[in-house]
């Protein structure tokens, strides 16, 4: 009389932080065992230690074997936009791995300044820890500038038009000559 040999199928995870594996069994020669791997959030099953990528996977038992599930980090996307491209541009967008720390920046064009991100955060640059696909919008505002109008000689005339206004606003300035003088030019 003969009997089938008994073999152990051991199933393990390469990193339990990344995921778990199931299917440990003690079975007879030529029995089938189903093994499977389950990734934790932020990771995905990549392959078994023998290169097989089936999950779940059916094993025909022919010997004692150890199957190790290998997991990789997921990639997530950082999408960045500006409230309007006239105001500025962003750096740091792209695809990165789960839990990567990435720096994003809002770079204002001339005449504008960064005010905040769509989630209210005012840090710029800003470090993001990726846990999912993420989108941010940068908000900018016009810079405030002072227009100062002066007379080169108040005996000869006066000026008007001092103002504190936003970038690209229009300001009207004027010069009024006193009797016996005439306006010649501005300092520019």
C-alpha positions as CSV (number, residue, x, y, z in Angstrom):
1,X,0.0,0.0,0.0
2,X,1.1,3.5,-0.8
3,X,-0.2,6.9,0.2
4,X,0.3,10.4,-1.1
5,X,3.0,12.4,0.6
6,X,1.9,15.4,2.7
7,X,3.4,18.8,1.9
8,X,3.2,22.2,3.5
9,X,2.3,25.3,1.4
10,X,3.3,28.4,3.3
11,X,2.0,31.8,2.2
12,X,3.5,35.0,3.5
13,X,3.7,38.7,2.8
14,X,7.0,40.4,2.0
15,X,5.9,43.3,4.1
16,X,2.9,43.2,6.4
17,X,2.6,47.0,6.3
18,X,2.0,46.7,2.6
19,X,-0.4,43.8,2.6
20,X,-1.3,40.2,3.7
21,X,-1.4,36.8,2.1
22,X,-3.6,33.8,2.7
23,X,-3.6,30.1,1.7
24,X,-1.4,28.2,4.2
25,X,-2.2,24.5,3.9
26,X,-1.0,21.1,4.7
27,X,-2.2,18.8,1.8
28,X,-1.5,15.7,-0.1
29,X,0.6,15.4,-3.2
30,X,-1.3,16.8,-6.3
31,X,-4.0,18.5,-4.2
32,X,-4.8,22.1,-5.2
33,X,-4.5,25.1,-2.9
34,X,-5.7,28.6,-3.6
35,X,-3.5,31.4,-2.4
36,X,-4.2,35.1,-2.5
37,X,-2.7,38.4,-1.6
38,X,-4.6,41.5,-0.3
39,X,-2.9,44.9,-0.5
40,X,-3.3,47.5,2.2
41,X,-4.4,51.0,1.3
42,X,-1.7,52.8,-0.8
43,X,-0.2,49.6,-2.1
44,X,-0.9,47.0,-4.8
45,X,0.0,43.3,-5.3
46,X,2.9,43.1,-7.7
47,X,3.9,39.4,-7.9
48,X,4.8,36.2,-6.0
49,X,8.4,35.5,-5.2
50,X,8.6,33.1,-8.2
51,X,7.5,35.9,-10.6
52,X,3.9,34.7,-11.1
53,X,1.4,37.6,-11.1
54,X,-1.9,35.7,-10.8
55,X,-3.9,36.7,-7.7
56,X,-5.7,34.6,-6.5
57,X,-3.6,31.7,-7.7
58,X,-4.2,28.0,-7.8
59,X,-1.3,25.8,-6.8
60,X,-0.9,22.1,-7.6
61,X,1.0,20.7,-4.6
62,X,4.1,18.7,-5.6
63,X,6.5,19.7,-2.7
64,X,6.9,21.9,0.3
65,X,6.8,25.5,-0.9
66,X,6.8,29.0,0.4
67,X,5.0,31.7,-1.6
68,X,5.8,35.3,-0.8
69,X,3.5,38.0,-1.9
70,X,5.3,41.2,-3.0
71,X,3.6,44.6,-2.9
72,X,4.5,47.9,-4.4
73,X,3.5,51.4,-3.6
74,X,0.6,53.0,-5.6
75,X,1.3,56.0,-7.7
76,X,-0.8,59.1,-7.1
77,X,-1.1,62.3,-9.1
78,X,-0.6,65.9,-8.0
79,X,-2.5,68.2,-10.4
80,X,-1.9,71.9,-10.0
81,X,-3.6,74.9,-11.6
82,X,-3.8,78.7,-11.1
83,X,-7.0,80.7,-10.7
84,X,-5.8,82.2,-14.0
85,X,-2.6,81.5,-16.0
86,X,-2.1,85.3,-16.3
87,X,-1.4,85.5,-12.6
88,X,1.2,82.7,-12.3
89,X,2.2,79.1,-12.7
90,X,2.9,76.1,-10.4
91,X,5.7,73.6,-9.9
92,X,5.7,70.1,-8.4
93,X,2.9,68.5,-10.3
94,X,3.2,64.9,-11.5
95,X,2.9,61.2,-10.5
96,X,4.6,60.1,-7.3
97,X,4.5,57.1,-5.0
98,X,2.3,56.7,-2.0
99,X,3.6,58.6,1.1
100,X,6.2,60.5,-0.9
101,X,6.7,64.1,0.4
102,X,6.5,66.5,-2.5
103,X,7.0,70.2,-2.6
104,X,4.6,72.3,-4.6
105,X,5.0,76.0,-5.4
106,X,2.9,78.8,-6.8
107,X,5.1,81.2,-8.7
108,X,3.5,84.6,-9.4
109,X,4.0,86.5,-12.6
110,X,5.2,90.1,-12.4
111,X,2.6,92.3,-10.8
112,X,0.9,89.5,-8.8
113,X,1.4,87.7,-5.5
114,X,0.3,84.3,-4.2
115,X,-2.5,84.5,-1.6
116,X,-3.7,80.9,-0.8
117,X,-4.4,77.4,-2.1
118,X,-8.0,76.2,-2.6
119,X,-8.0,74.5,0.7
120,X,-7.2,77.7,2.5
121,X,-3.5,76.9,3.2
122,X,-1.2,79.9,2.7
123,X,2.1,78.1,2.8
124,X,4.2,78.6,-0.4
125,X,6.1,76.5,-1.1
126,X,4.2,73.7,0.6
127,X,5.0,70.0,1.3
128,X,2.4,67.4,0.5
129,X,2.4,63.8,1.7
130,X,0.7,61.8,-1.0
131,X,-2.1,59.5,0.1
132,X,-4.4,59.8,-2.9
133,X,-4.7,61.7,-6.2
134,X,-4.7,65.4,-5.2
135,X,-5.5,68.6,-7.0
136,X,-4.7,72.1,-5.8
137,X,-5.6,75.5,-7.2
138,X,-3.3,78.5,-6.4
139,X,-5.0,81.9,-6.0
140,X,-3.1,85.1,-6.7
141,X,-4.0,88.8,-6.3
142,X,-2.8,92.0,-8.0
143,X,0.1,93.7,-6.2
144,X,-0.6,97.2,-4.8
145,X,1.6,100.0,-6.0
146,X,1.9,103.6,-5.0
147,X,1.9,106.3,-7.7
148,X,3.5,109.5,-6.4
149,X,3.3,112.6,-8.5
150,X,5.6,115.5,-7.6
151,X,6.5,118.9,-9.0
152,X,10.2,119.5,-9.6
153,X,9.7,123.1,-8.4
154,X,6.5,124.1,-6.6
155,X,7.1,127.7,-7.5
156,X,6.7,126.8,-11.2
157,X,3.7,124.5,-10.8
158,X,1.8,121.7,-9.0
159,X,0.8,118.1,-9.7
160,X,-2.1,115.8,-9.0
161,X,-2.7,112.1,-9.2
162,X,-1.1,110.5,-6.1
163,X,-2.8,107.0,-5.8
164,X,-2.4,103.6,-4.3
165,X,-3.8,101.1,-6.8
166,X,-3.6,97.6,-8.0
167,X,-1.3,96.4,-10.7
168,X,-2.7,97.4,-14.2
169,X,-5.2,99.9,-12.8
170,X,-5.2,103.2,-14.6
171,X,-4.2,106.4,-12.8
172,X,-4.5,109.9,-14.3
173,X,-1.8,112.3,-13.4
174,X,-1.6,116.0,-14.3
175,X,0.6,119.0,-14.0
176,X,-0.6,122.5,-13.8
177,X,1.9,125.3,-14.5
178,X,1.9,128.5,-12.5
179,X,1.7,131.9,-14.3
180,X,4.8,132.4,-16.4
181,X,5.7,128.8,-16.7
182,X,4.6,125.8,-18.9
183,X,4.7,122.1,-18.4
184,X,7.7,120.6,-20.2
185,X,7.9,116.8,-19.4
186,X,7.7,114.1,-16.8
187,X,10.9,112.8,-15.3
188,X,10.8,109.7,-17.5
